[in-house]
């Protein structure tokens, strides 16, 4: 059975891509220049997991959007914790992280949503066709 054809929103894809790229840059800048916890700290490496979904997000791969939306929640949690516990310069950057992760999360969810609905409708139609045939 062929996958149903759906129109996915290119704006959501663009905004998700931009927010992911901005989050990668922010994570690196945060721990190296803006408000590092310790000079020479390796915390900038926390941006590495964000590189894993980058190619799929840029290409609009639905599966990548699904698991990246779960990965991004780790960065959301870090942002909330550090925004409420770190001193001023770091706390402001943490709120920026919270904003970027929220934007990415909602864009990813809304980007994938039409395809999920179409797949669900196709499964229901196939199930109904099987019932009629059998």
Secondary structure, 3 states (H helix, E strand, C coil): CCCCCCCCCHHHHHHHHHHHHHHHHHHHHHHHHHCCCCCCCCHHHHHHHHHHCHHHHHHCCHHHHHHHHHHHHHHHHHHHHHHHHCCHHHHHHHHHHHHHHHHHHHHHHHHHHHHHHHHHHHHHHHHHHHHHHC
